[in-house]
Amino acid sequence: MDFILPVVLGFFIAAAGILLPGLLNITAAKIGLREGRQRALIFALGATSIIFIQTYIAVSFAKFINSRPDIIHLLEEMGLGVFTVLTIYFLFFAKKPKPKLDDEVVVLRSRTGEFFWGVLLSALNFFPVPYYVFMSVTLSRHGYFSFDSLFVFLFVMGAITGSFFAFYLYIIFFRRFEHKADFFLKNINFFLGGITGLVSIITLIKILRT
């Protein structure tokens, strides 16, 4: 039970965080629709590799970070800047996707390119750090979390498994309903811009309140 608990906690906490519509899972769904499931999964692997690092850092130093509100505030400010730039890009500068014709040749990024695209977008997302800090400290206060090295390692392994599972659900769901996804593809940049814009507004309100 001591080995199962951290894995289960990590899995469900990570899955809950990623199942909410966000930049990474929507991008994974977009890649799955336009370029195939395999390339979308490679993107997800790239994103998950950064989530592993972010989660391990966040949980390992949760006590210290939680005792320093200024660090959390700095991370929020950096996230606000990044997502504001992404919102402007998606709404005003990103090219509108064109419907794919039957005889159209689609130029794909290499598999390595998809992996590093996932790495890049995930690295720009600073929110897992305060998320896992908050969750680990909260669970610790209720006696469900321990900061010893084995517990942390198992928790992180559960988290990356839950993250990849959530990405997989998005990829499979949108692929299964591909015939109904034309509207989604035509307006993908507006969806992404709306998501990043909403995150920016929420972050700004939180910063102003602190």
Secondary structure, 3 states (H helix, E strand, C coil): CCCHHHHHHHHHHHHHHHHCCCHHHHHHHHHHHHHCHHHHHHHHHHHHHHHHHHHHHHHHCHHHHHCCHHHHHHHHHHHHHHHHHHHHHHHHHCCCCCCCCCCCCCCCCCHHHHHHHHHHHHHHCCCHHHHHHHHHHHHHHCCCCCCCHHHHHHHHHHHHHHHHHHHHHHHHHHHHCHHHCHHHHHCHHHHHHHHHHHHHHHHHHHHHHC
